[in-house]
Amino acid sequence: MLYAVLCYNDENRVSTWTKEEDDACMVRLGKVQDELRSVGKLGPVVRLQNTTEAKTLRKASGEPVVFDGPFAETKEQFLGFYVAECETIDEAVDFAKKLAVANPDSGSYEIRPLRIYLPSALPAE
């Protein structure tokens, strides 16, 4: 089963990291990612840009309306995600725990099972 591991943190804190701090975190996270990659269980890994670059489209009734930024009041923002193939949710939770240890800042990881509707809309490399 595929699981999404959604990464949340305070982007205001993360965006103040120096290049060296950010690079060091990416190296630590890369080591965790390599564990799943080496056994063919790591899918896409995505790091989102800051919410100041985002737009939200909302349609309650009538025509859709576009807002600047995400349209949610939260202390943490959705920063990125992993797709991992795991036998059980416990295995996916173990992966998320390792990511949390590799990240020096507080934050949270949401683990959710995925159902694939469109295997890939991207051309093969």
C-alpha positions, 0 to 999 in steps of 0.5 A: 500500500502507498502512504503519503507522509505529509510534512508540516512545520512553521515556515517562518522558522524554516525560512530563517534557516541559513543555507548551511542549516538547510543543507545540513537538514537536507543531508540528514533527511536524504539519509532517511530517504535512502533507506526506502529508496535502496529497497525500491519503496520511495516514491516522489518527494516534494518540497513546497515553496512558501505559502506566500507563493501560493494561491487558493481556489475556492468554489462554494457556489457560483464562479470559483474565487482565487485568493492569495496564499493558502486559505487556512488559519494554522500555526504550521504550514504544509511544507512537502510530502513523501510517497512511500510504499509500506506493508503497514501503516506502522511501517509508514509511521516508523519512516515518519519517526525517522524523518522527525528525528532528522529534522532539527525543528519541531513540526508534525507528519501526517501519515495517510494511505493513498489510492492512485487514480492516475498512475502518472500524468508525467512523461517517463524520463 
